Amino acid sequence: MPIYQPEQYNVIINRIKEKCIAEDVFLGEQLLEQEICLFEKKHDTILPEVYRKFLLEVGDGCDMIGGFKMKSLDMIDRLISEKLSATFPFEDPWIWEDEECPSESQLLEIRNGNIELIHIGDAQSYNLIVTGKYRGEIWFFCDVGIQPCCQRQDFLGWFEKWLDYGNDVDYFTE
């Protein structure tokens, strides 16, 4: 699933809604524009269009296939880093396990400009990038590094792939 263009969003959203029904995925209620705007104002950011559209037209958080839970915007708000509006500075994968002890300031930059959508255990999560060059994409974070999903995925592509493959999803192959 590629990174979708805005003119494709309505078709993809409708397909995702149908798949959620077919897979019996429990979705949180759709949000109102005002609720999203309050979150954005509080955190001095604008959420990526593709994620906003999902919140408005599909649902706010959900129980994912495999027992994982995608966080609601309210839960994200309660857990969020104070650096959401700061630019996500990464463009390439960074495996700090391969380096000699990265500095604390380097490791703190990882918190900039992204929100954790799903924590899958063992210090692993899928995060939505909200600022910087890769805004709107999903990256994989773990205790030894970060990397974009390969083939690069925006939120809708990532979510649809999860619906299609469940626990057998492999985001790290082209």
N, C-alpha and C positions, 0 to 999 in steps of 0.2 A: 504494500500500500504506500503510495507516494505522499508527498506533501500536497494537499489539495489547494486549489485556487478558489477564491471567494465565490465565483460563479458556479462552483460545484457543490457548495455547502448544503443547499436545500435538498439536493438529490441524496447526498451522503447522510444527512440528518434523518431523512425519511427511511433510508435503508437501515440505519442504526436502530431507529424506533421499532421497525419490524423485527429485527434480529433480537432485540431485547425482549420483545413479547414471545418470540419463538423459543428463546433460551430461558424464559421465566426469570429474567434479571430484575431484581427489585431496585427501582429508582426512587431517589428522593424527589420531592415535589419540585416543579419548575419554579425558578425564581422570578421576581419582578425586576424590571430595569432599575427601579429605585434601590432595591436591595444590593444589586451589583455596584451601583454608583456609590452607595455609602461605604462599601468595602474599599473601592478604589480611592475614594477621597481620604479615608482613614489611613491608607497605606501609601498615599501619594503615587499611585500607579494606574495604568490602564491595562486591564486584562486583555490577552490576545483575543481577537475577534472570534476565532474558531471556538475557543473555550466559552466565551460569553454566550455565543449562539447555543451551545450545548446546554448551559445552565438555564437559558430562557426557554428553549424548545424541547429539551429531552428530560433533564432532571438535575438535581443538585446532589451529587454523590450517589453511590449505589453499592449494592453487594455484587462483587464481581464473581465471575466463574472461578472456581477453585477455592472459594471461601475468603478471598481478600475483599477489603472494603476500600472504595475510593472515597476520600474525605469530602464532606460537604464544605461549602464555602464558610459556614459558621465555624466548623471545626478548624479549618485552615486559619481563620481569623484568630482563634484562641491559641493556636500553636505557632503562629508565624514569627519569623525572624524580623527584627527591626530593620533589616536591610533589603526589603523587597523592592524599593524604588532604585536601589543602586544597580548599576549595569552589571549584568552577568558577563564576566571578563573572558570566558573561555570560548575558543573556537575549535579546539582539537581535544581529543581524549587526553586525560592527564592521569597517569598511574603513578602516584607518589610512592608506592611500594618499591618502584624501580629506582628511586632517587635516594640520595643521602638526606635523610631527615628534612623534609620541607619545613619552612619557617611557620610559626603560628599565624602570622599575618597572611601567608599564602593559603593556609588551610581555612582561615576565616572568610576569605574571598569566595569560597564555595557557597556560602550562605546568601550571597548577593543575587538578587533578581530571579529567584525561582521559588516555586512552592512544591512541597511534597504532596503528591496526590495519593500514592499508595505505598505503604511500607510493607514489604513482603517478607520481612524477617531477616535475621543474620546481618543486620546493618545494611540492608539493601532496600532501595526505593526507586520509584519512577517519579521524576520531578518535571513539572511544566516550567519552561523558561519563559519569563515574562518581560525581560529586558534584554538588550544587546542584539547582536547579529542573528542569533538563532531563536529569537522571540517566537513563541507558539509551538516550538518543538518539545518533544519529550526526551529527556536524558536519563540514563541509568546512573545512580549514585550508589556507592558501596564503601566499605571501610578502607579500601586500598586505592580508590580512584573514581573517576567520573568519565562518562562517554556518551555521545549521542547514540540513539538507537540506530542500527544499520539494517536496512535501508533507512535513511533519515525519515523520521515520522513526525507529523504534526499531531495535535491532540486527537483529531478525528480518525486519522489513519491508525494511530496507536490503539485507540479504543476499539475500533472495528476489528483490528487484527486480534485483539484479546477476545472479542466475541466469537470470532471465527475459529480460533485454535485453543481457547481455554488455557489449561495448565501446560499444554504442549507448545505454546507460543515460543518462538525463538526470534528475539529482536536483534540478534547479533549476526545474522547472515544477510547477505545482499539478496 
